[in-house]
Amino acid sequence: MSEKIQQLIEMAKGSKPTAEDTERQRRSFAYGNTHFENERITRETVDKAADALAAQSDDSTD
């Protein structure tokens, strides 16, 4: 493996995903798994459901 690639790997090991990155990945995972079973599911459908769940969660913490 080249030295440059090894350096990049070492840098990536210390990298932490942001909350936004994690949420984007969670939604992508949800879309991929649900669309596989039901082609009518869209990314917009997943986004709306995730936003509704987040709002519901925010309401319950008040």
N, C-alpha and C positions, 0 to 999 in steps of 0.2 A: 504494500500500500504506500502511496506517495506520502511524503512528509506533509504536504499541504492538506491532503485529505485527512490525515491523522490529526492535524491541528484543528481542523473544522469539527471533527468528531469530538475532540476534547472540549471545544468551546460549547458545542451543543449539549453536552452532558450537564453543564451548569445552568442551562437555560430553563426558565420556568414559564409555562404558558400563562397568559393573562386570563382573567375571568371571561373576557370577550372571546378569546381564542377557544376556551373550554366550552363556552355556550355554543359557538359556531360549530364546533366538532360534534357536540351532543345533538344539535339539530340535524346535522348532516347524517349522523348515524341513524337517527329516528326516521328521516326521510328514506334513506337507503333500504332500511328494513321494512318499512311499511309499504313503500312503493313497489317493492318486490312482490308483495302479497296482493296489493290492490293498486292498479295502474291509475286510478282516479285520484290518488293522493298526490298532491303537489308540494313543492317547497313552501308555497304560500299557505297551504293547509297546515303544515307543520309549524310554521312561524306563528300563525294565528293561535293554534292550540298552545304553543309554548308561552306566548304572551299572556293568554288567558290564565294559564296555570301560575305564571309569575305574579300576575295581578291578584289572583286568589290567595296565593301564599303571602303577599304583602298585606292583604286585608286581614288575614288571620293573625298576624303578628301585632296588630294595633290594639 
